[in-house]
């Protein structure tokens, strides 16, 4: 049985928001919990909800509370909610900053609805969604920021297996997929993931990927 994904949409442009609502309602495996015109309205709605969304489609530029601050606030209080940022901004600095602060994906507003649906499913199943544009921007943005790079390969004391698992996590493999490829149990994969989060001081998969790229621990395929 196909999992029904609970979704919320946050965007200050009413026509775009209503159009996105109409598109998402056409998919049988998407259940729309609601929409909001800015980040503060979204946070207020989350406070009183009995059921929270699995995924939030989030505009970047909004009045009152923008997508960056809203993403930080949501991830702090509701860490299991996945956030996909929708915007017309292609600047790599936004992509890097949002991924580092917990966003699970970054799509331009002219993205095809089918790719948007794929992104929603992917972040639920794997924690992250990187298309080619996002991957290139993320790698370029992190590696060009020389001042924030820290060489921690030795200090982290990562094992060869942890580095192998880290590379697969960063390339969007699920725990089950990693388990099959490395011939280890899912529980063992989960243990490696927990160890990586602890050693890197990151809180989630998105932060782990950003940390790994910033410190040149892995490369995205």
Secondary structure, 3 states (H helix, E strand, C coil): CCCCEEEEEECCCHHHHHHHHHHHCCCCCEEEEEEECCHHHHHHHHHHCCCCCCEEEEECCCCCCCHHHHHHHHHHHCCCCEEEEEECCCCHHHHHHHHHCCCCEEEECCCCHHHHHHHHHHHHHHCCECCHHHHHHHHHHHHHCHHHCCCCHHHHCCCHHHHHHHHHHHCCCCHHHHHHHHCCCHHHHHHHHHHHHHHHCCCCHHHHHHHHHHCCCCCCC
